[in-house]
C-alpha cells in the first residue's frame, strides 16, 4: 500500500493548529462543509467534503503535538472504505509557528494520486484558517 507525505509551516502555535484538526466548528473553516468530529480516542472522525462523507475514528490525540485518525469514504463506489487508511498529523513548534507533517498511509496507487492532490489543496487552506 502507498502513502502520501506532506509538510507545511503555519503561522500559528501548535495548540491552535491542533484545534483546527479536531474541533468540528474549526475543521469546517478549512476542510469540508460539515463535521461531526468527536475528538477523543475512539471518537468519530466524520466530515462532509464536497458532497462526500469521510469517516474514521480518532486513534491518538496529543494536544498540540499529534493527531491520528483512520480515514475512508462512505457510500458505494468509493476508493477507500471508512476506516481503511490512516492519517497522521505531527505538529512541531518552529520559528514562532508550527511545522505540520502529514502522513496518509494505506492508500492504493490511485488513492496516492487523488489524496496527494487533495492534501495539496487543503493544507494551505488549513494554514490560512489557523493563522487568521
N, C-alpha and C positions, 0 to 999 in steps of 0.2 A: 504494500500500500504506500501511497505517496503522501507528501506533506507540503504545506506552504509555510514559509518563514518570512516575516516582515518585521521591520523596525522603524520607529518614528520617534522624534523628540517632540514633546508637548510642553508648551509654556504654561504649566500648572503643576502644583505639587502632586506627588503620587497619591495622596489621600483623596484629592479631588478627582483625579483620573479614575481611581478605583470606583468611586461612587457612580461615575458615568458608565462603567462596565456592568454594574449590578442593579442599581436602583431603577425601577420601571419608568418613573417620571423623567429621569435623566437619560436613560437609554434611548427614548424616542426623540431626543433632541439631536441625535446624530445617526441613529440606526433604527429604521423601522417606523411604522405608523402607530402601533400599539404594542404594549409589553405587559406581560403578566408574571414577570420575574418574582421569585420568592427567594431572596438572597440569604440562604442558609444551606449548609451542607445537606444534600439530599433534596433540596428545594427545586422547584420547577424553574427552568430557563425556557421562556417562550416569548417570541417576538414575531409580529406580523411585518414582513418586509416585502414591499411592492406587491401586495396581494397574496403572498405565500407565507406559510407559517413555519418558523424554525422552532424545533423543540428538543430539549435535552434536560439534564439535571446538573445542578451545581455539585462538583466533586470536591473542590478545595477552595477555601476562601481565607486569605490572609490580608486583612485590611491594609491598604497602602503598599502591598508587596506582590500579591499573586491572586489570580482568579483562574480556576479550571472548571470547565463545564463540557458536557457532551453536547452533540450537535447533530441535527438531521432535519429533513423537511417532511412535514405532514402531507398526506394526500397521495393519491395514486401517481405513478409515473414520475416519481421524484428520484433524483440522482442518488441520494443517501437517505436511508430511513432514519426517523428520530433516534437520537442517542448512539448512532453508529460511528461517529467521528468525534474527535476531541479537540477543543480549543483551549490553549494555554496562553495566558497573558501574564508577563512578568514586568513589574514596574520597578524602576531604579531611579533614585534621585540623582540628577546630573545637571550641572550648570544652572541651578535655580529652577529647574523644571523636572520633567520625567522622561527617561528613556523607556519606551514601551516596546517590548518584544512580543510578537505573536507567533505561535506555532499551532497550525491547524493540521492534525495528523489523522491517518486512517482513510485518506481520500483515494478514489480511483484516479486514473490518469486524466479523465475528463474533469473530475472534481478538482484536481490540482489547478487546471487551467481556469475553470469557471470561478472557483473560490479565490484564486490569486487575483483575478480581475476585480472581484467584489471587494476584497480587502484593500486593494489599491484605491478603490473609490471611497470606502467608508472610513479607513483610518485617518485620512486628512480631515474628514468631517468630524471625527472624534476630537482631533487636535483643535479644530476651530471652536467646537462647542465647549470643551473643557477650559480653554484659555479665555473664553468670553467673560 
